[in-house]
């Protein structure tokens, strides 16, 4: 296996998406494309991408706009675009995949998104790409406060600007996530039960920042749009979708919201399957169940 750095022009026509390809030795079984979550970066998926390559898949990922090395400076972290940045996030999935396709040719294409990346992928499979199979990890369902949040953000942007970081909006969106883990006395407890991951996250400059008002608008808009009737209707009936989440993941309402997404997909005749990992939190690739998660994903894409 070899790791190759790759830069692809974002659909915003300004930034270059900084990514990595994990190219296996020998024949390529398929592509495996990972779209990461909010306030993180592709370096946190190095082990997962390596295992996939060792199993014969050309795996790849890039730092989203406003994240990691795609951000050209510290001030860009947490800022996607002045307006409708979510469209760039969604369309960038297709842009990066197409660049890899042009270089390595036709192979089965497996696409996975985690957390915010799950919202990006859910929208991308109806707009910018058509994978062979899709894995939706750590996703969420309807947010009853979405419209309220969008309205508040609109007002705050008028007075504070789109690059302002609002503690109010941050609290509205994520304030309850750690409630079930207060006894552990760490603000990252909801992510995983692995304390080493907490420490690494805290020490990582590409994780320790907050979203701007415009980026929060993008996040909430994506969550809203991929839980509306038109999205469920537009998903291809032929696309196998594997939803995975922890039963203690607050993003998925401890499995309740993820189950709702699964059951709604099934009600529209979609080819969906679901697995919840008992006792696992938000980052199931960084929790005690990570080895089983990888085995389950490998089994799903190899069928």
PyMOL commands that set and color helices and strands:
alter all, ss='L'
color gray80, all
select helices_A, chain A and resi 42-54+68-70+74-76+85-104+116-124+146-160+167-174+179-184+195-203+213-225+229-234+250-252+256-267+284-286+290-302
alter helices_A, ss='H'
color red, helices_A
select strands_A, chain A and resi 2-9+16-23+30-35+57-62+109-114+133-137+240-246+272-277
alter strands_A, ss='S'
color yellow, strands_A
deselect
rebuild
show_as cartoon
